Amino acid sequence: MRLTKFTDLALRAVMRLAVSEQAGPLTTRQVAEAMEVPYAHMAKAVTRLQHLGVLEARRGRGGGLGLTGPGRRASVGWLVRELEGDGEVVACDGDPPCPLNGACRLRHALRDAQEAFYAALDPLTVSDLVASPTGPVLVGLVGRRPA
């Protein structure tokens, strides 16, 4: 199973924000720079995370991004499912559709493997992801300006 770049980026943003509260809220631009990704990509991930209720954004002086309580306690499995969507590992119904579609055992095996992948992530929370040694590394990320 391979995550999309979007999901990877969103997870890294959540992890960075999970350790930022001690130093104050970060802006989307600061998170993008720390993760060394383009601002536009990070802005899309932040918007999706807001819609999921994982992040909140406050405008104005003292504003910035922060994890919500439910976001901090969110299951990583749930978050990955939401970010990845309902797609299957293989595109059996693609164009052209697979000729084995009606009798294929691989499709079901891959669906089971995908669910096992998510199930392995279910017990982990965002807080678990930033436990030592990861948290201190995340705090130290400054980043350079992405292209």
C-alpha positions in Angstrom: 0.0 0.0 0.0 1.3 3.4 -0.9 -0.1 6.7 0.4 -0.7 9.6 -1.9 1.7 12.6 -1.6 -1.3 14.6 -0.4 -2.0 12.2 2.5 1.7 12.1 3.4 1.9 15.9 3.4 -1.3 16.2 5.5 0.0 13.8 8.1 3.3 15.6 8.3 1.5 18.9 8.8 -0.6 17.4 11.6 2.5 16.1 13.3 4.3 19.4 13.0 1.3 21.2 14.5 0.9 18.7 17.3 4.3 19.9 18.7 4.0 23.6 17.9 1.6 24.7 20.6 4.4 25.3 23.2 6.0 27.9 20.9 2.7 29.4 19.7 0.6 28.8 16.6 2.2 28.5 13.2 1.0 29.8 9.9 0.4 27.6 6.8 3.5 29.2 5.3 5.6 28.3 8.3 4.5 24.7 8.2 5.1 24.5 4.4 8.6 25.9 4.9 9.4 23.5 7.8 8.2 20.6 5.7 10.0 22.0 2.6 7.0 21.8 0.4 5.2 24.4 -1.8 2.8 26.7 0.1 0.0 25.9 -2.3 0.2 22.2 -1.6 0.2 22.8 2.1 -2.7 25.2 1.9 -4.8 22.5 0.2 -3.9 20.0 2.9 -4.7 22.5 5.6 -8.1 23.2 4.1 -8.9 19.5 3.9 -7.8 19.0 7.5 -10.0 21.9 8.6 -13.0 20.3 6.9 -12.3 17.1 8.8 -12.3 19.0 12.1 -8.6 18.1 12.8 -7.3 21.7 12.5 -8.6 25.1 13.2 -7.3 28.3 11.8 -7.5 31.6 13.7 -7.1 34.9 11.8 -5.4 38.1 13.0 -2.8 38.9 15.6 -2.0 35.8 17.6 -3.7 33.6 15.0 -2.4 30.6 13.1 -3.1 26.9 12.9 -3.8 24.6 15.7 -5.0 21.1 16.3 -8.4 20.6 17.7 -8.9 18.3 20.7 -10.5 15.7 18.4 -7.7 16.2 16.0 -5.1 15.4 18.6 -7.0 12.2 19.6 -7.8 11.2 16.0 -7.0 7.7 15.0 -4.3 7.7 12.3 -6.2 4.9 10.5 -9.3 7.1 10.4 -7.4 10.1 9.2 -5.6 8.1 6.4 -9.0 6.6 5.3 -10.5 10.1 5.1 -7.5 11.5 3.2 -7.2 8.6 0.8 -10.9 8.3 0.0 -12.7 5.1 -0.9 -10.5 4.2 -3.9 -9.3 0.6 -4.3 -5.6 -0.3 -4.7 -6.2 -1.4 -8.3 -8.5 0.2 -10.9 -10.5 -2.8 -12.0 -13.3 -0.7 -13.5 -10.9 1.6 -15.3 -10.8 2.4 -19.0 -10.6 -0.2 -20.4 -12.0 -2.4 -17.6 -10.1 -5.4 -16.6 -11.3 -8.6 -18.4 -11.0 -10.5 -15.1 -13.3 -8.2 -13.3 -16.1 -10.6 -12.8 -14.0 -13.5 -11.6 -10.9 -12.0 -10.1 -9.7 -13.0 -6.6 -6.9 -10.5 -6.6 -9.3 -7.5 -6.2 -10.7 -9.0 -3.0 -7.3 -10.0 -1.7 -6.0 -6.4 -2.3 -9.1 -4.9 -0.6 -8.5 -7.1 2.4 -4.9 -6.1 2.5 -5.8 -2.4 2.2 -8.2 -2.8 5.2 -5.5 -4.6 7.2 -3.2 -1.7 6.5 -5.7 0.8 7.8 -6.5 -1.4 10.8 -2.8 -1.5 11.8 -3.0 2.3 12.0 -6.3 2.5 13.9 -4.8 2.2 17.4 -2.3 5.1 16.8 -3.3 8.6 17.5 -1.7 11.8 16.3 -0.3 12.2 19.8 1.4 8.8 19.5 3.1 9.9 16.3 4.9 12.8 17.9 6.2 11.0 21.0 9.9 11.0 21.4 12.1 10.8 19.4 9.9 12.3 16.7 8.6 15.3 18.6 11.9 17.0 19.4 13.0 16.6 15.7 9.7 18.2 14.6 10.1 21.1 16.9 13.6 21.8 15.5 12.4 21.9 11.8 12.9 25.3 10.4 13.1 24.5 6.7 14.2 26.5 3.8 11.9 28.2 1.4 10.4 25.7 -1.1 10.4 26.5 -4.8 
